């Protein structure tokens, strides 16, 4: 089976370095929030050109802690996209606020800022755009609207480490940003991990307190917090991978370009579009087709893994039926949920393997005819 992603191949490419780093952690006797975490935070802040990076337990915690630290809670609204992983809206609900959805662009799959203003109310406190599949949302327009209405902008950059927008790295485009280091992410570890980036020192200090049970001094607790700390072993893995992330993202881009040139003339599929004002890092490479299931069946029969991202929009999830949304409220997102599917793409996918995928997609057009 050619997998849709293969984090093992990425980590194995630096296996000896990882093992050496893990050995040093073992010898140090410091296993949680130690020097490796501090070094990782410093390096990420430098790379993303922000003043602070705060490592936490996972990407979902990053979202929750950021919202909590900004005082967003009961009675507040946060605008986001209905077409993303559940954690985006879940984090908003977890702090007691209400997610408010805005439809997405047909081509980028990201939140459409032209539809933002209609959803802003006196209860709106923040906008949470998602840089879906590794491509930045339209941050210039989003930030302009947020400034007009004195709203916070929190980037959900969990799928987009290394992506850029108008020459700047995602992670420093809003008031704060959240990353996930889940194994399949572009920059991943052997387990869970997350990070918050910001150039707001007060926010950073509060998040550092919240992640350790609301404590600034051991055994003295200033508020109710969380247990969301990054392990030293995960920091060691991420530090090892960090110098390679630009090269790995470039390898993803090369593969994405090959898909484009080989598949652009197929009538039964629609390829993802990349913006000209940024770099797409292709956490996932997703296609659209009205014949999605038939193509998936064809690829599966040829031992090619696919994935459906995302088969049910957030506003139609059972967990959010109390919000009163219905089918048809966000037609573009709902159309993507019915037609979009991802095919294999990761840095160490070989051209030979990719050619098998390309051939299968071309033959699926023949079979349809």
Backbone torsions as a table, in degrees:
resi	resn	phi	psi	omega
1	UNK	NA	127.9	172.0
2	UNK	-84.2	113.7	-173.4
3	UNK	-75.9	158.9	178.3
4	UNK	-71.5	-31.6	172.8
5	UNK	-146.7	160.2	-175.3
6	UNK	-147.4	75.8	-178.5
7	UNK	-61.2	-27.0	179.7
8	UNK	-60.9	-42.6	-178.3
9	UNK	-64.5	-35.5	178.9
10	UNK	-66.1	-47.2	-178.5
11	UNK	-71.2	-34.6	179.2
12	UNK	-66.1	-24.6	179.4
13	UNK	-67.6	-18.7	177.2
14	UNK	-125.8	29.9	-172.7
15	UNK	-58.2	-45.0	-176.9
16	UNK	-64.2	-38.5	177.7
17	UNK	-66.2	-40.6	178.6
18	UNK	-62.9	-44.8	-179.0
19	UNK	-61.6	-39.4	178.8
20	UNK	-65.2	-42.0	179.0
21	UNK	-65.7	-40.8	178.8
22	UNK	-64.4	-38.5	177.8
23	UNK	-61.9	-39.9	179.5
24	UNK	-66.7	-35.1	175.9
25	UNK	-65.4	-45.1	178.5
26	UNK	-55.9	-44.8	-178.1
27	UNK	-69.5	-28.3	-175.3
28	UNK	-70.7	-31.7	-176.6
29	UNK	78.0	4.1	177.7
30	UNK	-110.7	116.8	-167.4
31	UNK	-118.4	-12.8	178.8
32	UNK	-136.6	131.3	178.6
33	UNK	47.9	49.9	178.5
34	UNK	-103.9	-156.9	-176.0
35	UNK	-64.1	-31.1	178.3
36	UNK	-67.0	-40.6	177.0
37	UNK	-63.2	-44.7	179.1
38	UNK	-61.0	-41.6	178.8
39	UNK	-65.2	-41.8	178.0
40	UNK	-61.8	-46.1	179.1
41	UNK	-58.8	-43.6	-179.6
42	UNK	-64.1	-42.9	-178.2
43	UNK	-67.6	-43.3	179.8
44	UNK	-64.8	-42.3	178.1
45	UNK	-60.0	-41.2	179.1
46	UNK	-65.1	-47.3	-177.2
47	UNK	-63.4	-39.3	-176.1
48	UNK	-92.2	0.5	176.4
49	UNK	59.1	48.1	173.5
50	UNK	-124.4	165.9	-178.3
51	UNK	-81.5	-27.9	-173.8
52	UNK	-139.3	141.2	168.9
53	UNK	-132.7	129.5	-175.1
54	UNK	-121.5	116.1	-178.6
55	UNK	-79.9	136.4	-179.3
56	UNK	-136.4	-177.1	-170.5
57	UNK	-68.7	-32.3	-178.5
58	UNK	-169.1	174.5	-178.0
59	UNK	-66.4	-35.9	178.2
60	UNK	-64.1	-44.7	176.0
61	UNK	-59.4	-37.6	178.5
62	UNK	-57.8	-44.9	179.0
63	UNK	-65.0	-47.0	-178.0
64	UNK	-63.0	-47.8	-177.8
65	UNK	-63.2	-37.3	179.0
66	UNK	-66.0	-47.0	178.1
67	UNK	-61.0	-44.8	179.7
68	UNK	-61.5	-46.0	-176.8
69	UNK	-63.4	-28.4	177.0
70	UNK	-84.4	-0.1	177.3
71	UNK	78.6	17.5	178.6
72	UNK	-79.4	130.3	-175.9
73	UNK	-163.3	-146.8	-174.5
74	UNK	-55.6	132.3	179.7
75	UNK	89.8	-10.6	179.3
76	UNK	-94.6	157.6	176.4
77	UNK	-121.8	143.7	175.5
78	UNK	-128.4	125.4	-178.1
79	UNK	-87.4	133.7	178.3
80	UNK	-152.1	-173.4	-178.3
81	UNK	-92.9	146.2	174.6
82	UNK	-84.7	-4.4	-175.9
83	UNK	-115.7	83.6	179.8
84	UNK	-166.4	178.7	176.5
85	UNK	-68.5	149.5	-172.7
86	UNK	-55.7	-30.2	-174.2
87	UNK	-58.1	-29.8	-178.5
88	UNK	-60.1	-52.4	179.2
89	UNK	-74.8	-35.7	180.0
90	UNK	-56.3	-41.5	179.8
91	UNK	-62.8	-40.7	177.9
92	UNK	-61.7	-45.4	179.2
93	UNK	-67.1	-36.3	-176.2
94	UNK	-61.7	-30.7	178.2
95	UNK	-89.9	2.5	176.3
96	UNK	95.7	-1.5	179.1
97	UNK	-86.1	176.5	-177.9
98	UNK	-115.1	125.9	173.9
99	UNK	-74.8	135.1	176.1
100	UNK	-119.9	126.9	-171.0
101	UNK	-100.1	148.5	176.2
102	UNK	-131.7	137.6	-176.8
103	UNK	-64.4	167.9	-172.6
104	UNK	-111.5	167.8	172.4
105	UNK	-72.4	143.4	178.7
106	UNK	-66.2	-32.7	-172.2
107	UNK	-95.1	-39.6	-178.4
108	UNK	-92.0	-19.3	-177.3
109	UNK	70.7	3.5	-179.2
110	UNK	-94.5	161.1	179.3
111	UNK	-48.6	132.9	-179.6
112	UNK	-89.0	106.9	-175.8
113	UNK	-66.2	-19.9	178.7
114	UNK	-68.0	-14.2	179.5
115	UNK	-104.8	7.7	-174.7
116	UNK	-72.4	-49.1	-169.4
117	UNK	-55.7	-36.6	-178.2
118	UNK	-62.3	-24.0	-175.2
119	UNK	-96.3	-3.4	-179.4
120	UNK	-80.1	129.9	178.6
121	UNK	-130.0	173.9	176.3
122	UNK	-59.3	-20.8	-179.6
123	UNK	-86.0	-11.0	-177.5
124	UNK	-68.8	129.3	-179.7
125	UNK	-116.7	-24.2	-174.9
126	UNK	-156.4	159.0	169.5
127	UNK	-116.2	132.7	179.9
128	UNK	-120.9	85.0	175.9
129	UNK	-73.8	149.1	177.4
130	UNK	-111.6	129.9	175.1
131	UNK	-86.1	78.7	-167.0
132	UNK	-70.0	136.6	176.1
133	UNK	61.4	9.5	176.9
134	UNK	106.4	9.9	179.6
135	UNK	-119.8	131.2	-175.5
136	UNK	-66.4	143.9	171.6
137	UNK	-71.5	171.8	-178.1
138	UNK	-78.8	81.0	-169.5
139	UNK	-70.8	-29.5	179.8
140	UNK	-60.3	-48.6	-179.4
141	UNK	-69.6	-42.1	179.7
142	UNK	-60.5	-45.9	179.8
143	UNK	-65.1	-37.0	179.4
144	UNK	-63.3	-46.3	178.9
145	UNK	-64.7	-41.2	179.3
146	UNK	-61.6	-41.4	-179.8
147	UNK	-65.7	-40.3	178.7
148	UNK	-58.4	-34.9	-174.8
149	UNK	-108.3	9.9	178.8
150	UNK	54.9	50.2	-179.9
151	UNK	-108.4	152.1	173.4
152	UNK	-78.6	150.7	173.2
153	UNK	-121.9	116.7	-179.7
154	UNK	-115.9	112.7	-179.2
155	UNK	-76.6	126.9	165.4
156	UNK	-90.7	94.9	-177.1
157	UNK	-105.3	25.7	-173.5
158	UNK	-61.7	-23.2	-179.1
159	UNK	-108.0	12.5	-164.8
160	UNK	-136.8	31.6	-179.9
161	UNK	-63.5	124.1	179.5
162	UNK	98.4	-13.1	177.8
163	UNK	-68.8	154.4	178.5
164	UNK	-126.5	160.1	176.1
165	UNK	-141.9	117.3	-179.0
166	UNK	50.5	44.7	174.7
167	UNK	84.3	-2.3	-179.9
168	UNK	-115.4	146.8	178.8
169	UNK	-73.0	139.9	170.7
170	UNK	-62.0	148.9	-174.6
171	UNK	112.3	-16.1	176.8
172	UNK	-131.8	22.0	-173.9
173	UNK	-97.3	-12.3	179.5
174	UNK	-127.9	-159.4	176.9
175	UNK	-74.2	-30.6	177.9
176	UNK	-158.7	162.6	179.0
177	UNK	-143.2	153.4	-176.8
178	UNK	-125.7	135.4	-179.2
179	UNK	-123.6	152.2	173.2
180	UNK	-116.5	141.4	174.7
181	UNK	-114.0	28.4	173.5
182	UNK	-52.1	146.2	-171.3
183	UNK	-51.5	-34.6	-176.5
184	UNK	-83.5	-6.2	179.1
185	UNK	-69.0	161.6	-179.5
186	UNK	-54.0	-44.3	171.7
187	UNK	-112.1	104.2	-174.1
188	UNK	-130.0	162.5	176.7
189	UNK	-119.1	-173.3	-178.6
190	UNK	-94.1	53.8	-177.8
191	UNK	158.5	-150.5	-179.7
192	UNK	-96.0	153.1	175.5
193	UNK	-175.0	154.5	179.1
194	UNK	-153.8	170.9	-179.8
195	UNK	-155.7	148.3	174.9
196	UNK	-117.2	133.4	177.2
197	UNK	-120.1	143.5	-177.5
198	UNK	-164.9	160.7	169.5
199	UNK	-115.3	26.0	176.7
200	UNK	-107.7	99.3	-174.8
201	UNK	-61.8	-32.2	178.9
202	UNK	-67.6	-41.5	176.7
203	UNK	-62.0	-45.6	-178.8
204	UNK	-59.2	-43.3	-178.3
205	UNK	-65.2	-39.3	-179.7
206	UNK	-68.7	-40.4	178.7
207	UNK	-63.5	-38.4	178.0
208	UNK	-62.4	-32.5	176.3
209	UNK	-74.3	-45.6	-177.6
210	UNK	-62.5	-35.5	-174.9
211	UNK	-70.4	-15.2	177.8
212	UNK	-120.5	58.9	173.0
213	UNK	62.3	29.5	178.5
214	UNK	68.7	29.4	-173.8
215	UNK	-113.8	129.6	172.0
216	UNK	-96.9	-27.8	177.5
217	UNK	-129.1	132.6	-173.1
218	UNK	-51.3	129.4	178.6
219	UNK	75.3	5.2	174.3
220	UNK	-120.8	119.4	-169.4
221	UNK	-115.6	120.7	-174.5
222	UNK	-88.9	-19.0	177.3
223	UNK	-162.8	170.4	176.2
224	UNK	-75.2	122.7	-176.1
225	UNK	-121.8	-145.8	-175.0
226	UNK	-138.1	165.8	168.8
227	UNK	-109.1	92.6	-175.3
228	UNK	-140.5	79.5	-174.9
229	UNK	-119.8	142.3	179.0
230	UNK	-85.4	133.4	178.0
231	UNK	-72.6	149.8	177.7
232	UNK	-61.4	-36.2	-179.9
233	UNK	-63.1	-41.3	177.8
234	UNK	-66.5	-40.2	177.4
235	UNK	-61.7	-37.9	178.6
236	UNK	-63.5	-43.3	178.2
237	UNK	-62.2	-46.2	-177.0
238	UNK	-66.9	-38.3	176.8
239	UNK	-63.2	-37.1	177.7
240	UNK	-65.7	-39.9	-176.2
241	UNK	-80.1	-27.0	-172.7
242	UNK	-54.0	-42.7	179.7
243	UNK	-66.0	-15.8	-177.4
244	UNK	-99.0	-6.7	-169.1
245	UNK	-62.9	-38.7	179.6
246	UNK	-64.8	-39.3	178.1
247	UNK	-66.7	-42.9	179.1
248	UNK	-63.9	-40.7	177.1
249	UNK	-65.2	-36.9	176.8
250	UNK	-62.9	-40.6	177.9
251	UNK	-62.9	-36.3	175.0
252	UNK	-62.9	-42.5	-178.7
253	UNK	-65.4	-38.7	177.1
254	UNK	-61.0	-45.1	179.4
255	UNK	-65.2	-39.9	178.2
256	UNK	-62.7	-40.3	177.8
257	UNK	-64.3	-38.9	177.4
258	UNK	-62.2	-43.6	176.3
259	UNK	-58.0	-44.8	-176.8
260	UNK	-59.6	-52.0	-175.3
261	UNK	-67.9	-28.7	-179.7
262	UNK	-84.2	-26.5	-171.1
263	UNK	-112.8	-6.1	-170.6
264	UNK	-62.4	-22.4	-178.0
265	UNK	-94.0	-1.3	178.7
266	UNK	-73.3	130.9	-175.4
267	UNK	-82.7	-21.7	-172.9
268	UNK	-92.0	0.3	176.0
269	UNK	-133.8	154.2	176.8
270	UNK	-120.2	128.4	-175.4
271	UNK	-86.8	154.9	176.8
272	UNK	-67.7	147.3	177.9
273	UNK	-104.6	141.7	177.1
274	UNK	-109.5	142.5	179.4
275	UNK	-71.4	150.6	-179.8
276	UNK	-85.0	-10.9	-176.5
277	UNK	-103.2	22.1	178.3
278	UNK	-165.9	176.0	177.2
279	UNK	-111.0	126.4	177.9
280	UNK	-87.8	132.1	-179.0
281	UNK	-107.4	6.1	168.0
282	UNK	48.2	58.5	168.2
283	UNK	-55.2	-39.6	172.6
284	UNK	-134.8	148.7	174.3
285	UNK	-112.7	106.3	-172.7
286	UNK	-112.2	140.6	178.0
287	UNK	-113.2	156.7	172.7
288	UNK	-112.3	141.4	174.0
289	UNK	-159.3	140.1	173.4
290	UNK	-71.4	-11.8	-179.3
291	UNK	-112.8	37.5	-172.7
292	UNK	-53.8	-51.8	-174.4
293	UNK	-64.4	-39.0	178.6
294	UNK	-63.2	-39.3	179.1
295	UNK	-69.6	-42.7	177.5
296	UNK	-59.5	-43.2	178.6
297	UNK	-61.8	-41.3	179.3
298	UNK	-63.3	-45.3	-179.7
299	UNK	-68.2	-39.2	178.8
300	UNK	-62.1	-39.5	179.5
301	UNK	-64.8	-20.1	178.8
302	UNK	-104.8	20.6	175.6
303	UNK	62.3	42.9	176.5
304	UNK	-120.6	120.6	-178.0
305	UNK	-78.6	143.4	173.8
306	UNK	-130.3	172.2	176.9
307	UNK	-147.3	145.5	178.7
308	UNK	-104.3	111.4	-178.9
309	UNK	-125.0	104.6	2.5
310	UNK	-127.1	134.7	-170.4
311	UNK	-74.5	-16.3	179.4
312	UNK	-138.7	118.5	179.9
313	UNK	-62.8	155.4	-175.5
314	UNK	-62.5	-37.7	-176.3
315	UNK	-69.7	-14.2	179.1
316	UNK	-105.1	4.2	176.7
317	UNK	-70.4	145.0	179.4
318	UNK	-56.6	-36.6	-178.2
319	UNK	-61.3	-19.5	-178.0
320	UNK	-116.3	17.6	179.8
321	UNK	-65.0	-23.2	179.1
322	UNK	-68.6	-16.1	179.4
323	UNK	-78.2	-15.2	173.4
324	UNK	85.1	12.6	175.8
325	UNK	-73.4	159.4	179.2
326	UNK	-140.9	164.4	176.2
327	UNK	-57.8	134.8	-178.5
328	UNK	101.8	-12.2	-179.1
329	UNK	-67.6	-35.4	-179.2
330	UNK	-131.2	79.3	-168.9
331	UNK	-61.8	-33.8	-178.6
332	UNK	-70.8	-47.1	177.8
333	UNK	-59.1	-42.5	-178.7
334	UNK	-67.0	-35.7	176.4
335	UNK	-65.4	-41.4	178.5
336	UNK	-63.8	-37.9	179.1
337	UNK	-61.3	-26.6	-177.9
338	UNK	-93.8	-16.3	-172.2
339	UNK	-122.9	-17.2	-171.8
340	UNK	-87.0	141.1	172.6
341	UNK	-152.7	151.1	-176.6
342	UNK	-103.6	147.1	177.6
343	UNK	-118.4	166.5	-175.1
344	UNK	-56.9	130.4	171.0
345	UNK	-161.4	119.1	175.9
346	UNK	-160.1	160.7	-170.3
347	UNK	-54.5	-33.3	-174.1
348	UNK	-105.1	18.2	167.6
349	UNK	-67.4	124.9	-178.7
350	UNK	-80.3	158.2	175.9
351	UNK	-60.4	-35.8	179.3
352	UNK	-62.5	-44.3	177.5
353	UNK	-66.0	-41.8	179.7
354	UNK	-62.9	-37.6	178.7
355	UNK	-63.4	-31.8	176.0
356	UNK	-65.1	-42.4	178.2
357	UNK	-63.9	-45.6	179.9
358	UNK	-60.3	-44.9	179.5
359	UNK	-61.6	-41.1	180.0
360	UNK	-64.9	-39.2	178.5
361	UNK	-66.8	-38.9	177.7
362	UNK	-67.4	-39.0	-179.8
363	UNK	-71.4	-27.0	178.1
364	UNK	-65.4	-30.1	175.6
365	UNK	-69.0	-41.3	178.6
366	UNK	-62.2	-44.7	-178.6
367	UNK	-62.6	-34.5	179.5
368	UNK	-64.7	-37.5	-177.9
369	UNK	-73.8	NA	NA
